[in-house]
Amino acid sequence: MQVVAIAIPAIYRSTVGKKAVMAVTGGVLVLFLITHMLGNLKIFMGAEDFNHYAHWLRTIGEPAVPRRTVLTLLEVVLAVSVVLHMWSAVSLARRASAARPVKYQSKKKSHAQGYAVRTMRYGGVIIALYVVWHLLDLTFFVVNPKGADATPYERLVADFDPSRWYITVWYVFAVLLVGLHLNHGIWSAFQTLGLRSPRSHNALRGLAATVAVLITLGFIAIPVSITFGWVS
């Protein structure tokens, strides 16, 4: 056990280990986004179905375990995944910068590389800010117009009321960045996990883009539909 305890930190300190942690935690986050999106889309089935879904999330496992136990455990796993994902990304960026102290003089820098860096760096910061706002809004109800006394359906509809169109714009912008982040991140995970080959290159590229687009459209559909009055 002691050998294993020593080996795990040593593996994580390596570049390969950090990339593997990013890939695995990224997979956890992608699965969360997919399930979260599918749950949110229940709003199109009406207030009763959506509120029932929100209630079910908090009562998973009852009466075997107390209310919200399973949801809290899932939130802990998600939080740990986010921290490890971000920490690995920062560590890898610092390591890459240290390994290349002198900037390239050539102007032929890869467009794809520049795109990836901008997307993952600045997009990641904006996504982090969005997550904080989202928690304050629909988890702690601090910034939600309806507050804690309303139903989940009422809170979500109030969030994207036409009079609050700027919230919808902010949400859509953040989700678009999530989509770009996903597209690059999923593709990078395939490479890190050794799944990419000349034969599978196009298929995996297409899969990464498809997952990113579907998740993006799924999340955007909700605020847009509420703002334009298709859901009320």
C-alpha positions in Angstrom: 0.0 0.0 0.0 2.9 2.4 0.8 4.4 1.8 -2.6 1.1 2.6 -4.3 0.7 5.7 -2.1 4.1 6.9 -3.3 3.6 5.9 -6.9 0.3 7.7 -7.5 1.7 11.3 -6.7 4.8 10.4 -8.8 2.7 9.4 -11.8 0.6 12.6 -11.4 3.8 14.8 -11.4 4.7 13.5 -14.8 3.3 15.2 -18.0 1.7 12.0 -19.1 0.0 11.6 -15.7 -1.3 15.2 -15.7 -2.7 14.7 -19.2 -4.4 11.4 -18.2 -6.0 13.1 -15.2 -7.3 15.9 -17.5 -8.7 13.3 -19.9 -10.4 11.3 -17.2 -11.8 14.2 -15.2 -12.9 15.8 -18.5 -14.8 12.6 -19.3 -16.6 12.9 -15.9 -17.5 16.5 -16.7 -18.8 15.6 -20.2 -21.0 12.9 -18.7 -22.3 15.4 -16.2 -23.1 17.9 -18.9 -25.0 15.3 -21.0 -27.1 14.2 -18.0 -27.7 17.7 -16.8 -28.7 18.8 -20.3 -31.2 15.9 -20.7 -32.7 16.7 -17.3 -33.0 20.4 -18.1 -34.8 19.6 -21.4 -37.7 18.2 -19.4 -38.8 21.8 -19.1 -40.3 21.3 -22.6 -42.6 18.6 -21.0 -44.2 21.1 -18.7 -43.9 22.4 -15.1 -45.0 19.2 -13.4 -42.5 17.0 -15.2 -39.7 19.4 -14.6 -40.4 19.9 -10.9 -40.8 16.2 -10.5 -37.3 15.7 -12.0 -35.8 18.4 -9.7 -37.5 16.7 -6.7 -36.2 13.2 -7.8 -32.6 14.5 -7.9 -32.8 15.4 -4.2 -34.5 12.2 -3.1 -32.4 9.6 -5.0 -31.7 6.6 -2.6 -34.5 7.4 -0.1 -35.4 5.9 2.3 -32.1 3.8 2.3 -30.1 7.0 2.7 -31.1 10.5 3.9 -32.5 13.1 1.5 -29.9 14.6 -0.8 -27.1 12.2 0.1 -26.6 10.8 -3.3 -26.8 14.2 -4.9 -24.3 15.6 -2.5 -21.9 12.7 -3.2 -22.2 13.4 -7.0 -21.6 17.1 -6.4 -18.4 16.2 -4.4 -17.2 14.0 -7.3 -17.9 16.8 -9.7 -16.2 19.4 -7.6 -13.1 17.2 -7.2 -13.1 16.6 -11.0 -13.3 20.3 -11.7 -10.4 21.1 -9.3 -8.2 18.3 -10.7 -9.0 19.3 -14.3 -8.2 22.9 -13.8 -5.1 22.2 -11.7 -3.7 19.8 -14.3 -4.4 22.3 -17.0 -2.5 25.1 -15.2 0.3 22.8 -14.3 0.7 21.6 -17.9 0.6 25.2 -19.2 3.3 26.3 -16.7 5.5 23.3 -17.6 5.2 24.0 -21.3 6.0 27.7 -20.7 9.1 26.7 -18.6 10.3 24.3 -21.2 10.1 27.1 -23.9 11.4 30.3 -22.1 12.1 32.0 -25.4 9.1 32.7 -27.6 9.2 31.5 -31.1 10.4 34.2 -33.5 8.7 32.7 -36.5 5.4 34.2 -37.5 4.3 30.8 -38.8 2.7 29.8 -35.5 0.0 27.2 -36.0 -3.5 28.6 -36.3 -4.9 25.5 -34.6 -2.5 25.9 -31.7 -3.3 29.5 -31.2 -7.0 28.7 -31.4 -6.7 25.9 -28.8 -4.7 28.1 -26.4 -7.2 31.0 -26.6 -10.2 28.7 -26.3 -8.9 26.7 -23.3 -7.4 29.7 -21.5 -9.8 32.5 -21.8 -12.8 30.3 -22.4 -12.0 28.4 -19.2 -12.0 31.6 -17.1 -15.3 32.8 -18.5 -16.8 29.3 -18.0 -15.6 29.3 -14.3 -17.3 32.7 -13.8 -20.5 31.3 -15.4 -20.4 28.3 -13.0 -20.2 30.6 -10.0 -23.1 32.6 -11.3 -25.1 29.4 -12.0 -24.6 28.1 -8.5 -25.6 31.4 -6.9 -28.6 31.5 -9.2 -30.1 28.0 -9.2 -28.4 26.3 -6.2 -28.2 28.9 -3.6 -31.0 31.2 -5.1 -29.0 34.4 -4.2 -29.4 36.1 -7.6 -32.6 34.3 -8.8 -35.6 36.7 -9.2 -38.0 34.2 -7.6 -35.7 33.1 -4.7 -35.9 29.9 -2.6 -39.7 29.9 -2.2 -40.5 29.3 -5.9 -40.6 26.0 -7.7 -37.6 24.9 -9.9 -39.7 25.6 -13.0 -40.7 29.1 -11.9 -37.0 29.9 -11.0 -35.8 28.8 -14.4 -38.5 30.7 -16.4 -37.9 33.8 -14.3 -34.2 33.7 -15.1 -34.8 34.1 -18.8 -37.8 36.4 -18.8 -37.8 38.6 -21.9 -37.2 41.6 -19.7 -33.9 40.0 -18.6 -32.7 39.4 -22.2 -29.1 40.3 -21.2 -29.0 37.2 -18.9 -30.0 35.1 -21.9 -27.2 36.7 -24.0 -24.7 36.0 -21.2 -25.8 32.4 -20.8 -25.7 31.7 -24.6 -22.3 33.2 -24.9 -21.0 31.1 -22.0 -22.5 27.9 -23.4 -20.9 28.6 -26.8 -17.6 28.8 -25.1 -18.4 25.6 -23.3 -19.0 24.0 -26.7 -15.7 25.2 -28.1 -14.0 24.0 -25.0 -15.7 20.6 -25.3 -14.7 20.2 -29.0 -11.1 20.8 -28.3 -11.1 19.0 -25.0 -12.7 15.8 -26.2 -10.4 15.6 -29.1 -7.4 16.1 -26.9 -8.7 13.4 -24.5 -8.8 10.9 -27.4 -5.2 11.7 -28.2 -4.1 11.5 -24.6 -5.7 8.1 -24.1 -4.1 6.8 -27.2 -7.3 6.3 -29.1 -6.3 8.3 -32.2 -4.8 6.6 -35.2 -4.7 7.6 -38.9 -7.7 5.3 -39.4 -9.8 6.7 -36.6 -8.7 10.3 -36.9 -11.7 11.6 -38.9 -14.3 9.5 -36.9 -13.0 10.8 -33.6 -12.8 14.4 -34.9 -16.4 14.0 -36.0 -17.5 12.5 -32.7 -15.9 15.3 -30.7 -17.6 17.9 -32.8 -21.0 16.2 -32.7 -21.0 15.8 -28.9 -20.0 19.5 -28.5 -22.7 20.7 -30.9 -25.4 18.6 -29.3 -24.6 19.7 -25.8 -24.4 23.3 -26.9 -27.7 23.3 -28.7 -29.4 21.4 -25.9 -28.4 24.0 -23.3 -29.1 27.0 -25.5 -32.5 25.8 -26.5 -33.9 26.4 -23.0 -33.1 30.1 -22.4 -33.9 31.0 -26.0 -37.2 29.3 -25.8 -38.1 31.0 -22.6 -37.0 34.5 -23.8 -39.0 34.2 -27.0 -42.1 33.0 -25.1 -42.1 29.4 -26.4 -41.9 28.2 -22.8 -43.7 30.2 -20.1 
